[in-house]
Amino acid sequence: MTTTPQPLAGIRILSLALNLPGPAALMRCRALGADCLKFEPPAGDPMVHYSQAAYADLHRGVSVRTVDLKSAAGQAEIQAELARTDVLITSFRPSALSKLGLGWDALHAAYPYLSQVAIVGGAGAAAETPGHDLTYQAEHGLVTGLNLPPTLFADMGGALMATQAVLQAVSAQRREGHVPAAAAQAEAEAPTGKTQPGQYFEVALADAAAFLALPRRWGLTRPQDAIGGAHAGYQVYACRDGRIAVAALEPHFARRLMEAADLRADLDPISPEARQRLNAFFAAHSTDELDAIAASRDIPMHSLAA
């Protein structure tokens, strides 16, 4: 049996981030061993209204408190918590954080060993511009036609980038002999072992979308590109009772696919003829038959419901 590595064991994280990217990052940090606390405003996290199931998954193992940061009591509560926190995760616009006294300069002056991961929409000045996953994907060419993208790529990619930033902050501290806040509290000692000041990381969801869009920019996934529709061995085809996702891209997989379809071995997979012949082949078979062909001939294919 294998166990998940716990590189964030002993690390205390406080999150103020709502909706999806921040909670998804916190979920990943929790899985990596962090002690996670989240402050929510009196109105709660909007995710509850979108999906209670998603909210439950995202916050499993996370301590959640309702705190009004605009009140004196809420300010006292967060200041007390920040004194024993290693990494703060936020998702406010910079101007909103400053109004709450939680801008990086103020935080760093008060808590020099605290690191912050600020999840924002756009990088730099664009952090003040309103947006959501859909607009960030659209900005980088990931929205085609009138259909919505199948998932929230920018939000989830941003969550992974935020988790990476947490790991970077913790790694830098540990290289310099940092005593995690949770460990210091457990030993009832001041964290005198800290020698590396905290760091600020900005994670822009637009940057996450830009990173995910690189294959398209490189000319891999547009309709005229091999992985975007030009290669007959990399397609979704209709079959007798459903669909089949075919990923026979490499020459040896493409050759096996052609053999399975009883086509010429030298047939160019990037040709109208190859696409036409394979359309007919898949339409004549059921998903069970195609699954059996994939297993027996070692072809990367996955059947789908109609």
Residue frames as qw, qx, qy, qz and C-alpha x, y, z in Angstrom:
[[0.000, 0.887, 0.461, 0.000, 0.00, 0.00, 0.00],
 [0.400, 0.259, -0.017, 0.879, 1.13, 3.54, -0.67],
 [0.172, -0.761, -0.466, 0.418, 0.30, 6.68, 1.27],
 [0.301, 0.870, 0.170, 0.352, -0.07, 10.22, -0.01],
 [0.519, 0.100, -0.282, 0.800, 3.03, 12.33, 0.82],
 [0.278, -0.867, -0.407, 0.070, 2.30, 14.99, 3.43],
 [0.526, 0.265, -0.079, 0.804, 4.71, 17.85, 2.59],
 [0.160, -0.587, -0.012, -0.794, 2.43, 20.35, 4.36],
 [0.686, -0.476, -0.537, 0.118, 2.16, 18.43, 7.62],
 [0.501, -0.445, -0.308, 0.676, 2.45, 20.88, 10.52],
 [0.132, 0.110, 0.210, 0.963, 1.66, 23.89, 8.33],
 [0.118, 0.609, 0.629, -0.469, -1.24, 26.10, 9.37],
 [0.115, 0.224, 0.495, 0.831, -3.20, 27.74, 6.54],
 [0.196, 0.563, 0.504, -0.625, -5.89, 30.38, 6.90],
 [0.191, 0.268, 0.646, 0.688, -8.10, 31.03, 3.88],
 [0.240, 0.473, 0.314, -0.787, -10.44, 33.92, 3.19],
 [0.154, 0.208, -0.646, -0.718, -11.04, 32.77, -0.39],
 [0.615, 0.280, 0.511, -0.531, -14.57, 32.03, -1.57],
 [0.718, 0.500, -0.191, -0.445, -16.24, 30.37, -4.58],
 [0.988, 0.148, -0.035, -0.006, -14.07, 27.73, -6.29],
 [0.611, 0.575, -0.424, 0.341, -10.34, 28.44, -6.80],
 [0.139, -0.603, 0.564, -0.547, -9.51, 29.21, -3.15],
 [0.800, -0.242, 0.385, -0.392, -11.50, 26.34, -1.62],
 [0.945, 0.304, -0.124, 0.007, -10.15, 23.95, -4.28],
 [0.396, 0.615, -0.533, 0.426, -6.60, 25.01, -3.38],
 [0.425, -0.493, 0.536, -0.538, -7.40, 24.55, 0.30],
 [0.958, -0.004, 0.117, -0.261, -8.77, 21.07, -0.45],
 [0.797, 0.443, -0.339, 0.231, -5.47, 20.18, -2.14],
 [0.080, 0.614, -0.561, 0.550, -3.45, 21.62, 0.76],
 [0.726, -0.347, 0.368, -0.465, -5.54, 19.63, 3.23],
 [0.983, 0.166, -0.060, -0.053, -4.80, 16.47, 1.25],
 [0.613, 0.514, -0.411, 0.438, -1.09, 17.34, 1.51],
 [0.628, -0.236, -0.581, 0.461, -1.31, 17.44, 5.30],
 [0.069, 0.336, -0.162, 0.925, -1.94, 21.12, 6.12],
 [0.087, -0.504, -0.706, 0.489, -4.04, 22.25, 9.09],
 [0.063, 0.326, 0.441, 0.834, -6.68, 24.33, 7.26],
 [0.011, 0.579, 0.576, -0.577, -8.98, 27.01, 8.64],
 [0.140, 0.411, 0.496, 0.752, -11.38, 29.11, 6.57],
 [0.080, 0.410, 0.410, -0.811, -13.13, 32.34, 7.54],
 [0.104, 0.483, 0.703, 0.512, -16.44, 32.95, 5.78],
 [0.141, -0.177, 0.073, -0.971, -18.50, 36.17, 5.85],
 [0.417, 0.147, 0.625, -0.643, -21.93, 36.19, 7.52],
 [0.691, 0.397, -0.110, -0.594, -23.56, 35.65, 4.10],
 [0.856, -0.068, 0.510, 0.045, -21.54, 32.44, 3.65],
 [0.247, -0.312, 0.689, 0.606, -19.74, 31.12, 0.59],
 [0.582, 0.381, -0.144, -0.704, -21.70, 31.52, -2.68],
 [0.260, 0.239, -0.906, -0.232, -20.68, 27.97, -3.62],
 [0.258, 0.171, 0.848, -0.430, -23.38, 26.68, -1.27],
 [0.533, 0.514, 0.222, -0.635, -25.98, 28.16, -3.63],
 [0.460, 0.503, -0.588, -0.435, -24.37, 26.65, -6.75],
 [0.793, 0.058, -0.600, -0.089, -23.80, 23.16, -5.36],
 [0.635, -0.640, 0.302, -0.310, -24.03, 21.95, -1.78],
 [0.985, -0.016, 0.076, 0.152, -22.31, 18.72, -2.83],
 [0.599, 0.571, -0.180, 0.532, -19.34, 20.67, -4.22],
 [0.218, -0.775, 0.287, -0.520, -19.15, 22.79, -1.09],
 [0.867, -0.431, 0.201, -0.147, -19.12, 19.66, 1.11],
 [0.920, 0.199, -0.006, 0.336, -16.32, 18.05, -0.92],
 [0.379, 0.705, -0.182, 0.571, -14.24, 21.21, -0.97],
 [0.253, -0.692, 0.347, -0.581, -14.43, 21.72, 2.80],
 [0.936, -0.257, -0.237, -0.040, -14.06, 18.18, 4.06],
 [0.795, -0.165, -0.223, 0.540, -11.49, 18.27, 6.86],
 [0.236, 0.397, -0.046, 0.886, -11.40, 22.10, 6.88],
 [0.182, -0.542, -0.595, 0.565, -12.44, 24.08, 9.96],
 [0.080, 0.537, 0.401, 0.738, -14.88, 26.82, 8.94],
 [0.179, -0.499, -0.515, 0.673, -15.79, 29.88, 11.01],
 [0.144, 0.820, 0.422, 0.357, -18.19, 32.72, 10.28],
 [0.444, -0.443, -0.134, 0.767, -16.32, 35.99, 10.79],
 [0.252, 0.920, 0.281, 0.104, -17.35, 39.52, 9.86],
 [0.660, 0.005, -0.002, 0.751, -14.05, 41.11, 8.86],
 [0.074, 0.625, 0.173, 0.758, -15.73, 44.52, 8.66],
 [0.578, -0.763, -0.174, -0.231, -16.44, 44.47, 12.40],
 [0.117, -0.763, 0.551, -0.319, -14.06, 45.19, 15.28],
 [0.795, -0.285, 0.502, -0.190, -14.63, 41.70, 16.68],
 [0.911, 0.389, 0.119, 0.071, -13.86, 40.14, 13.30],
 [0.380, 0.802, -0.364, 0.284, -10.68, 42.17, 12.95],
 [0.412, -0.633, 0.589, -0.288, -9.55, 41.08, 16.41],
 [0.913, -0.027, 0.390, -0.115, -10.26, 37.44, 15.53],
 [0.823, 0.541, -0.040, 0.171, -8.31, 37.48, 12.29],
 [0.130, 0.818, -0.471, 0.303, -5.34, 39.31, 13.79],
 [0.633, -0.468, 0.571, -0.231, -5.15, 36.69, 16.54],
 [0.934, 0.183, 0.306, -0.004, -5.29, 33.91, 13.96],
 [0.597, 0.757, -0.206, 0.167, -2.71, 35.47, 11.66],
 [0.220, -0.782, 0.549, -0.199, -0.19, 35.48, 14.49],
 [0.588, -0.273, 0.759, -0.051, -0.19, 31.68, 14.39],
 [0.803, 0.525, 0.243, -0.144, -0.62, 31.16, 10.63],
 [0.578, -0.256, 0.513, 0.580, 2.03, 30.12, 8.11],
 [0.122, 0.100, 0.603, 0.782, 0.18, 30.90, 4.86],
 [0.346, 0.505, 0.411, -0.676, -2.82, 33.13, 4.19],
 [0.235, 0.253, 0.754, 0.559, -4.90, 32.47, 1.04],
 [0.227, 0.537, 0.292, -0.758, -7.07, 35.31, -0.26],
 [0.350, 0.370, 0.710, 0.486, -9.27, 35.91, -3.29],
 [0.059, 0.868, 0.324, -0.372, -10.28, 39.55, -2.81],
 [0.482, 0.762, 0.038, 0.430, -9.36, 42.33, -5.18],
 [0.549, 0.077, -0.341, 0.759, -6.26, 44.16, -3.84],
 [0.135, -0.437, 0.041, -0.889, -8.30, 47.31, -3.09],
 [0.737, -0.479, -0.270, -0.394, -10.77, 45.30, -0.99],
 [0.811, -0.178, -0.395, 0.393, -7.95, 43.68, 0.99],
 [0.312, 0.262, -0.227, 0.884, -6.41, 47.10, 1.67],
 [0.415, -0.519, -0.104, -0.740, -9.73, 48.41, 3.02],
 [0.862, -0.423, -0.248, -0.130, -9.76, 45.50, 5.47],
 [0.312, -0.820, 0.473, -0.083, -6.18, 46.25, 6.55],
 [0.869, -0.124, 0.471, 0.082, -5.01, 43.01, 4.92],
 [0.580, 0.780, -0.235, -0.014, -2.87, 44.36, 2.08],
 [0.894, 0.111, -0.267, 0.341, 0.52, 42.70, 1.76],
 [0.276, 0.551, -0.347, 0.707, 2.51, 45.64, 3.08],
 [0.518, -0.548, 0.237, -0.613, 0.42, 45.82, 6.25],
 [0.975, -0.179, -0.071, -0.115, 0.48, 42.06, 6.72],
 [0.787, 0.300, -0.312, 0.440, 4.21, 41.76, 6.16],
 [0.042, 0.602, -0.366, 0.708, 4.93, 44.56, 8.63],
 [0.660, -0.453, 0.250, -0.545, 2.77, 42.98, 11.32],
 [0.911, -0.147, 0.380, -0.064, 3.63, 39.33, 10.63],
 [0.162, 0.746, -0.553, -0.334, 7.01, 39.18, 8.87],
 [0.187, -0.248, 0.942, 0.125, 7.07, 35.36, 8.70],
 [0.601, 0.439, 0.571, -0.346, 3.59, 35.02, 7.23],
 [0.141, -0.071, 0.686, 0.710, 3.31, 34.20, 3.52],
 [0.508, 0.474, 0.339, -0.634, 0.33, 35.16, 1.38],
 [0.242, 0.138, 0.808, 0.519, -1.09, 33.52, -1.75],
 [0.319, 0.476, 0.207, -0.793, -3.39, 36.05, -3.39],
 [0.362, 0.331, 0.805, 0.333, -5.72, 34.55, -5.98],
 [0.195, 0.554, 0.047, -0.808, -6.83, 37.28, -8.38],
 [0.727, 0.576, 0.329, -0.181, -8.55, 37.46, -11.75],
 [0.661, 0.690, -0.081, 0.283, -5.89, 39.15, -13.86],
 [0.733, -0.154, -0.174, 0.639, -2.24, 39.81, -13.13],
 [0.310, 0.021, -0.047, 0.949, -1.00, 43.17, -11.85],
 [0.233, 0.108, 0.095, -0.962, -3.34, 46.09, -12.51],
 [0.517, -0.096, -0.619, -0.584, -5.85, 43.71, -14.10],
 [0.245, -0.170, -0.882, 0.366, -6.49, 42.24, -10.64],
 [0.192, 0.294, 0.397, -0.848, -9.06, 45.02, -10.15],
 [0.440, 0.136, -0.463, -0.758, -11.01, 44.10, -13.31],
 [0.718, -0.026, 0.514, -0.468, -14.08, 41.92, -12.70],
 [0.525, 0.347, -0.680, -0.375, -14.17, 38.52, -14.34],
 [0.825, -0.190, 0.448, -0.287, -14.87, 34.83, -13.92],
 [0.613, -0.153, 0.728, 0.264, -13.65, 31.52, -15.31],
 [0.605, 0.604, 0.507, 0.107, -15.60, 31.99, -18.53],
 [0.235, 0.968, -0.065, -0.066, -14.13, 35.40, -19.33],
 [0.334, -0.689, 0.602, 0.226, -10.57, 34.23, -18.61],
 [0.649, 0.097, 0.717, 0.235, -11.03, 31.22, -20.89],
 [0.495, 0.802, 0.332, 0.033, -12.52, 33.46, -23.57],
 [0.054, -0.932, 0.278, 0.225, -9.56, 35.83, -23.29],
 [0.252, -0.544, 0.758, 0.256, -7.20, 33.02, -24.22],
 [0.469, 0.321, -0.613, -0.550, -9.17, 31.35, -26.99],
 [0.029, -0.033, 0.986, -0.159, -10.67, 28.47, -25.03],
 [0.457, 0.453, 0.559, -0.524, -14.29, 29.36, -25.76],
 [0.016, -0.087, 0.711, 0.698, -15.39, 28.27, -29.22],
 [0.235, -0.419, -0.743, -0.466, -18.83, 28.67, -30.74],
 [0.424, -0.525, -0.008, -0.738, -21.77, 29.30, -28.41],
 [0.840, -0.320, -0.437, -0.009, -21.23, 26.31, -26.10],
 [0.425, -0.821, 0.328, -0.193, -19.88, 26.73, -22.59],
 [0.291, 0.495, -0.808, 0.128, -16.57, 24.96, -21.82],
 [0.746, -0.217, -0.610, -0.157, -17.12, 21.50, -20.28],
 [0.670, -0.513, -0.399, 0.359, -15.52, 22.46, -16.97],
 [0.139, -0.990, 0.024, -0.008, -14.06, 25.42, -15.07],
 [0.840, 0.262, -0.137, 0.454, -10.52, 25.15, -16.41],
 [0.203, 0.666, -0.248, 0.674, -9.21, 28.53, -15.23],
 [0.596, -0.640, 0.180, -0.450, -10.59, 28.10, -11.71],
 [0.967, -0.238, 0.080, 0.045, -9.22, 24.59, -11.26],
 [0.728, 0.404, -0.144, 0.535, -5.93, 25.41, -12.96],
 [0.041, -0.739, 0.234, -0.630, -5.65, 28.45, -10.70],
 [0.794, -0.543, 0.124, -0.243, -6.29, 26.24, -7.66],
 [0.944, 0.019, -0.024, 0.327, -3.36, 24.02, -8.64],
 [0.434, 0.587, -0.164, 0.664, -1.16, 27.09, -9.17],
 [0.395, -0.737, 0.183, -0.518, -2.19, 28.40, -5.73],
 [0.936, -0.345, 0.067, 0.011, -1.31, 25.03, -4.17],
 [0.784, 0.314, -0.094, 0.527, 2.07, 25.21, -5.90],
 [0.077, 0.733, -0.184, 0.651, 2.59, 28.70, -4.45],
 [0.712, -0.628, 0.142, -0.281, 1.84, 27.39, -0.95],
 [0.961, -0.079, 0.033, 0.264, 4.41, 24.64, -1.46],
 [0.534, 0.562, -0.124, 0.619, 6.94, 27.19, -2.71],
 [0.256, -0.779, 0.185, -0.542, 6.43, 29.39, 0.35],
 [0.855, -0.477, 0.161, -0.122, 6.74, 26.48, 2.75],
 [0.905, 0.190, -0.037, 0.378, 9.77, 25.07, 0.95],
 [0.312, 0.683, -0.203, 0.628, 11.60, 28.40, 1.19],
 [0.494, -0.712, 0.229, -0.443, 10.83, 28.69, 4.89],
 [0.955, -0.276, 0.108, 0.011, 11.93, 25.16, 5.66],
 [0.760, 0.420, -0.160, 0.469, 15.22, 25.62, 3.83],
 [0.121, 0.632, -0.307, 0.701, 15.96, 28.42, 6.27],
 [0.281, -0.030, -0.809, 0.515, 15.01, 26.46, 9.38],
 [0.425, -0.303, -0.063, -0.851, 11.45, 27.78, 9.75],
 [0.071, 0.123, 0.913, -0.383, 9.42, 26.30, 12.60],
 [0.218, -0.434, -0.653, -0.581, 5.83, 25.82, 11.37],
 [0.326, -0.408, 0.189, -0.831, 3.28, 27.73, 13.40],
 [0.856, -0.286, -0.233, -0.362, 1.35, 24.59, 14.37],
 [0.805, 0.014, -0.466, 0.367, 4.51, 22.88, 15.63],
 [0.192, 0.339, -0.374, 0.842, 5.58, 25.95, 17.56],
 [0.556, -0.407, 0.047, -0.723, 2.20, 26.19, 19.24],
 [0.908, -0.181, -0.364, -0.105, 2.23, 22.48, 20.10],
 [0.689, 0.045, -0.435, 0.578, 5.55, 22.99, 21.86],
 [0.326, -0.892, -0.292, 0.114, 4.23, 26.14, 23.59],
 [0.531, -0.360, 0.158, 0.751, 7.18, 28.09, 22.22],
 [0.289, 0.819, -0.055, -0.493, 7.52, 31.23, 20.16],
 [0.872, 0.420, 0.182, 0.172, 8.56, 30.38, 16.57],
 [0.245, -0.855, 0.319, 0.326, 12.09, 31.61, 17.14],
 [0.645, -0.113, 0.630, 0.417, 13.44, 29.23, 14.54],
 [0.519, 0.768, 0.362, 0.095, 12.01, 31.32, 11.72],
 [0.415, -0.482, 0.240, 0.733, 14.71, 33.09, 9.78],
 [0.201, 0.172, 0.625, 0.734, 13.21, 33.47, 6.30],
 [0.300, 0.262, 0.210, -0.893, 10.65, 36.29, 5.88],
 [0.563, 0.445, 0.670, -0.190, 7.27, 35.40, 4.46],
 [0.166, -0.091, 0.593, 0.782, 6.67, 35.73, 0.74],
 [0.499, 0.488, 0.263, -0.667, 3.87, 37.11, -1.41],
 [0.240, 0.038, 0.846, 0.475, 2.57, 35.13, -4.38],
 [0.502, 0.384, 0.069, -0.772, 0.00, 36.42, -6.85],
 [0.314, 0.118, 0.912, 0.235, -1.92, 33.71, -8.69],
 [0.388, 0.342, -0.098, -0.850, -3.96, 35.09, -11.61],
 [0.690, 0.275, 0.644, -0.183, -6.75, 32.94, -13.00],
 [0.575, 0.773, -0.093, -0.250, -6.17, 34.54, -16.40],
 [0.050, 0.659, -0.745, -0.092, -2.60, 33.21, -16.25],
 [0.536, -0.051, 0.832, -0.137, -3.95, 29.74, -15.49],
 [0.701, 0.588, 0.329, -0.234, -6.16, 29.99, -18.58],
 [0.347, 0.820, -0.410, -0.199, -3.19, 31.20, -20.62],
 [0.234, -0.453, 0.860, 0.019, -1.13, 28.20, -19.49],
 [0.619, 0.213, 0.738, -0.163, -3.92, 25.76, -20.35],
 [0.596, 0.747, 0.133, -0.263, -4.28, 27.45, -23.74],
 [0.175, -0.667, 0.605, 0.399, -0.65, 26.89, -24.75],
 [0.505, 0.072, 0.819, 0.264, -1.36, 23.74, -26.83],
 [0.434, 0.776, 0.456, -0.035, -3.81, 25.79, -28.88],
 [0.059, 0.935, -0.204, -0.283, -1.33, 28.61, -29.35],
 [0.367, -0.466, 0.728, 0.343, 1.35, 26.11, -30.37],
 [0.548, 0.358, -0.472, -0.591, -0.89, 24.84, -33.16],
 [0.010, -0.110, 0.990, -0.084, -1.89, 21.51, -31.64],
 [0.152, 0.365, 0.862, -0.316, -5.61, 21.72, -30.89],
 [0.380, 0.409, -0.045, -0.828, -7.24, 24.01, -33.43],
 [0.833, 0.321, 0.321, -0.317, -9.62, 22.27, -35.88],
 [0.687, 0.666, -0.286, -0.053, -6.94, 22.23, -38.57],
 [0.051, -0.652, 0.731, -0.193, -4.31, 20.80, -36.20],
 [0.447, 0.129, -0.884, -0.056, -3.50, 17.12, -35.66],
 [0.157, -0.208, -0.851, 0.456, -4.92, 16.93, -32.13],
 [0.274, 0.282, 0.258, -0.882, -7.76, 19.30, -32.93],
 [0.710, 0.425, 0.359, -0.433, -9.46, 17.24, -35.63],
 [0.459, 0.656, -0.475, -0.366, -7.13, 16.78, -38.60],
 [0.070, 0.325, -0.943, 0.011, -5.79, 13.37, -37.49],
 [0.712, -0.142, -0.444, -0.525, -8.35, 10.62, -38.13],
 [0.659, -0.097, -0.705, 0.244, -6.89, 8.57, -35.28],
 [0.186, -0.169, -0.524, 0.814, -7.58, 11.31, -32.73],
 [0.342, -0.237, -0.355, -0.838, -11.33, 11.82, -32.85],
 [0.419, 0.131, 0.717, -0.541, -14.68, 11.12, -31.27],
 [0.255, 0.016, -0.751, -0.609, -16.76, 8.89, -33.57],
 [0.731, -0.048, 0.181, -0.656, -20.38, 7.81, -33.50],
 [0.056, 0.147, -0.982, -0.107, -20.85, 4.06, -33.18],
 [0.328, -0.320, -0.790, -0.406, -23.91, 1.81, -33.24],
 [0.496, -0.675, -0.545, -0.039, -25.05, 2.47, -29.66],
 [0.456, -0.806, -0.100, 0.364, -22.97, 5.40, -28.49],
 [0.308, 0.910, -0.268, 0.068, -19.67, 7.12, -29.12],
 [0.907, -0.150, -0.017, 0.392, -16.01, 6.18, -29.04],
 [0.068, -0.951, 0.276, 0.118, -13.09, 8.43, -28.13],
 [0.925, 0.217, 0.040, 0.309, -10.08, 7.35, -30.19],
 [0.183, -0.926, 0.300, 0.140, -6.55, 8.50, -29.35],
 [0.888, 0.056, 0.306, 0.339, -4.45, 6.46, -31.79],
 [0.140, 0.965, -0.122, -0.183, -2.08, 9.32, -32.45],
 [0.304, -0.620, 0.664, 0.287, 1.38, 7.74, -32.48],
 [0.463, 0.411, -0.627, -0.474, 2.31, 5.82, -35.67],
 [0.129, 0.071, -0.988, 0.051, 2.18, 2.38, -34.03],
 [0.305, 0.354, 0.685, -0.560, -1.28, 3.06, -32.56],
 [0.488, 0.517, -0.117, -0.693, -2.51, 4.53, -35.84],
 [0.320, 0.307, -0.834, -0.328, -1.25, 1.44, -37.69],
 [0.054, 0.129, 0.957, -0.255, -3.10, -0.89, -35.30],
 [0.400, 0.465, 0.385, -0.690, -6.26, 1.16, -35.74],
 [0.470, 0.473, -0.436, -0.605, -6.03, 0.92, -39.53],
 [0.206, 0.154, -0.961, -0.101, -5.48, -2.84, -39.29],
 [0.206, 0.262, 0.810, -0.483, -8.46, -3.23, -36.96],
 [0.472, 0.569, 0.197, -0.644, -10.62, -1.33, -39.44],
 [0.728, 0.235, 0.583, 0.275, -9.21, -3.44, -42.31],
 [0.320, 0.937, -0.011, -0.140, -7.76, -0.36, -44.00],
 [0.740, 0.511, -0.214, 0.381, -4.52, 0.02, -45.92],
 [0.701, -0.471, -0.181, 0.503, -1.55, 0.24, -43.60],
 [0.427, 0.009, 0.140, 0.893, -0.14, 3.11, -45.64],
 [0.035, -0.788, -0.491, -0.370, -3.36, 5.15, -45.52],
 [0.217, 0.291, -0.269, 0.892, -2.45, 8.65, -44.33],
 [0.219, -0.549, -0.733, 0.338, -4.36, 9.28, -41.07],
 [0.034, 0.589, 0.130, -0.797, -4.41, 12.99, -41.91],
 [0.068, 0.012, -0.674, -0.735, -6.60, 12.56, -44.97],
 [0.605, 0.026, 0.048, -0.795, -10.32, 12.83, -45.75],
 [0.715, 0.094, -0.636, -0.276, -10.32, 9.21, -46.90],
 [0.333, 0.055, -0.828, 0.448, -9.06, 7.96, -43.53],
 [0.271, 0.043, 0.449, -0.850, -11.73, 9.93, -41.68],
 [0.678, 0.112, -0.244, -0.684, -14.48, 8.70, -44.03],
 [0.652, 0.098, -0.749, -0.067, -13.44, 5.04, -43.79],
 [0.203, 0.009, -0.780, 0.591, -13.14, 5.14, -40.00],
 [0.459, 0.004, 0.175, -0.871, -16.53, 6.84, -39.72],
 [0.772, 0.068, -0.424, -0.469, -18.05, 3.84, -41.52],
 [0.527, 0.116, -0.805, 0.248, -16.08, 1.32, -39.43],
 [0.005, -0.013, 0.662, -0.749, -17.13, 2.73, -36.08],
 [0.561, 0.024, 0.002, -0.828, -20.75, 3.25, -37.14],
 [0.754, 0.067, -0.569, -0.322, -20.99, -0.49, -37.85],
 [0.542, 0.002, -0.757, 0.366, -19.82, -1.59, -34.37],
 [0.546, -0.761, -0.301, -0.179, -21.21, -1.43, -30.84],
 [0.167, -0.833, 0.419, -0.321, -19.36, 0.03, -27.87],
 [0.835, -0.361, 0.412, -0.058, -18.85, -3.48, -26.44],
 [0.885, 0.361, 0.144, 0.254, -17.31, -4.67, -29.70],
 [0.354, 0.815, -0.204, 0.410, -15.05, -1.64, -29.88],
 [0.489, -0.733, 0.411, -0.232, -13.96, -2.03, -26.25],
 [0.928, -0.110, 0.341, 0.097, -12.98, -5.62, -27.05],
 [0.713, 0.603, 0.014, 0.358, -11.02, -4.49, -30.11],
 [0.017, -0.887, 0.302, -0.349, -9.22, -1.84, -28.05],
 [0.686, -0.563, 0.444, -0.123, -8.22, -4.39, -25.41],
 [0.931, 0.085, 0.317, 0.161, -7.13, -7.13, -27.82],
 [0.663, 0.577, 0.091, 0.468, -5.14, -4.84, -30.14],
 [0.520, -0.452, -0.173, 0.704, -3.81, -2.42, -27.48],
 [0.178, 0.504, 0.316, 0.784, -5.37, 0.69, -29.00],
 [0.074, -0.231, -0.481, 0.842, -6.17, 3.71, -26.82],
 [0.299, -0.363, -0.502, -0.726, -9.96, 4.01, -27.16],
 [0.064, 0.167, 0.731, -0.658, -12.72, 4.72, -24.63],
 [0.108, -0.478, -0.751, -0.443, -16.41, 4.14, -25.24],
 [0.116, 0.074, 0.311, -0.940, -19.03, 6.73, -24.28],
 [0.318, 0.526, 0.742, -0.269, -22.79, 6.76, -23.98],
 [0.313, 0.562, 0.537, 0.545, -24.74, 8.24, -26.86]]
